Amino acid sequence: MKSVLRLLVALPAVLFVVTGLRWLVDPSKAAAQLGMPLLDGLGRSSQIGDLSGFFLTLGMLILIAVITARRVWYYPAIMLLGIAALARLLAWLFHDATLAIEMIAVELVVACLLLLASRTLTERE
């Protein structure tokens, strides 16, 4: 059971790291994957820097949590995903953005999976 959960947690971590690297190597395809255009100028710098940082940090936090079995490493990743889901909802409510139900669902499912892992795969601290 724990091995299956570790695999289920590690899979999105690897995908997040790959997405972050993709922002550094092929930002136009990474942007298209998220349904956005690749911006120009300073906007492109912010887009690549912020999104590669978000995805690489998220993936590495999860991998560190799985490898070390320390609960504390799960919480920043859960917060990043939860805040991203909340921000998407707020963007829809207040800023005329499209409601990104699929993206919100993925963020919330992975956050819940990480919460379960933080309770199941870690030692008492």
Secondary structure, 3 states (H helix, E strand, C coil): CHHHHHHHHHHHHHHHHHHHHHHHHCHHHHHHHCCCCCCCHHHHHHHHHHHHHHHHHHHHHHHHHHHHCCHHHHHHHHHHHHHHHHHHHHHHHHHCCCCCHHHHHHHHHHHHHHHHHHHHCCCCC
